[in-house]
Amino acid sequence: MIDDTIAAISTPLGEGGIGIVRISGPDAVRIATEIFKPAKDRDIKKENFKIIYGYIYNKDTNSADGKHEIIDEVLLSVMRAPNTYTREDVIEINCHGGSLPARVILELVLTKGARLAEPGEFTKRAFLNGRLDMAQAEAIIDVIRATTGDALKMAVGQLRGGLSRRIDSIQNKLLDITAFIEANIDFPEDEIEEYNLQKIRSSVLLIRDEVKKLIDTADTGRVYRDGLKTVIAGKPNVGKSSLLNVLLKEKRAIVTEIPGTTRDIIEEVLNIGGVPVRIIDTAGIRDTEDIIEKIGVERTKSAIEEAEMILIVFDSNAEYDHEDERIAKMVEKKRGIKVLNKIDLQDNINVHKEIREVLPDWPLIEISAIEEKGIEDLEKKIIEMVTGGKSIPKDGSMVSNIRHKNQLKKALRHLEDVLIAIDMGMPLDIIAIDIRGAWETVGEINGKVITENIIDKIFTEFCIGK
Ligand code: GDP
């Protein structure tokens, strides 16, 4: 039972149009009556889902003319339990933006008995009070952090229960099997058991396929959620910065004609056909004595290690040399695209044979960063490699969170064990253990089976005030 009242500033700090102080809990309305004076005579205790204009004031301090000191002119929303974000009484005070008004109001609210909310605590209450399941609560962070329209659509779909419905359905089917086993466990006559075992086996096979299908959505889902870590590699002067610039459609990276001067790694998130692509521009990779450049090169190597996609750029107007080869060697274990740049400079029939032959599994795209030729082809290829040509389900019925994927993989192992146990002729009560294990593992996704530790860990990722 939650019996305290929490408060926090829910808007980012800094100059802005409005700031919002949010209060949730049994004392929210009482606190509001003590610090808020409606412009017209109204009893906020009797209001629900109303926005009331008035003033926040401090009863304990007087201004020069002896009146209570007014802190700010505000709009106060009264939302009574249970139809609120947290399912508790919620008060939201819309004050003026800027760094002070919301802070002073929050301090006043805290002196009246509210406690400062922890990160994500409003959403945690929504979860604990049953308004959202855990997968939906986690989707809220993804809504807040989405970087492309498609990423947002996926997160909102999950928030609306797209993933939860699939998880619930898997869980219910597992529960049905458990009930079936329990009903049969006391009658272990051979014939009945064999028939029933086959029944259980086919149900488990179906559930296993469902779990597998969901796991298959996870890699694409994760890219939409977190962005595709992409490195543009290539020796100096091949046009890496120029390529980044056209992809960015504005000149944010430094383009230079002196080899090796793009020393810092710049990271930007691009929206490529709805796929958030986190491009990491790197210093030219080559052997060097220059210390600063060396740091850049080291960073490039670690960036390549982390990357999920490499765009290796070659200069169609320069010799293919040992530097190109060395870089190709560095990235050969990765997934990527060969980009042959500067095709405006020469007839592109004259593409170097070596470039065709190196990294033979990687597609080759010819571009001119300067004349912006071939860029669309490159973008299309990136999307195709991420999505496999499939579009994301509009209802969010896919996995994007690594925690969910890991739970599903654990559940899959339990289900495989069930199948092995059946095939080995194990008794029903042994089989029931793994069915139960799968049920619990999946239950950690929607939060039906979840420990306090995991709950706390998930919500600390949230911002304060959410
Ligand atoms: P980086 O060192 O790999 O980042 O290469 P830059 O992007 O700094 O480009 C090196 C030089 O090549 C600059 O002078 C660019 O203007 C030039 N350059 C880049 N892309 C092209 C291209 O498509 N065509 C031509 N003609 N020049 C290019």
Boltz pocket constraint, residues with backbone or C-beta under 6 A from the ligand:
constraints:
  - pocket:
      binder: B
      contacts: [[A, 234], [A, 235], [A, 236], [A, 237], [A, 238], [A, 239], [A, 240], [A, 241], [A, 242], [A, 243], [A, 254], [A, 255], [A, 256], [A, 257], [A, 258], [A, 259], [A, 260], [A, 262], [A, 282], [A, 284], [A, 341], [A, 342], [A, 343], [A, 344], [A, 345], [A, 367], [A, 368], [A, 369], [A, 370], [A, 371]]
      max_distance: 6.0
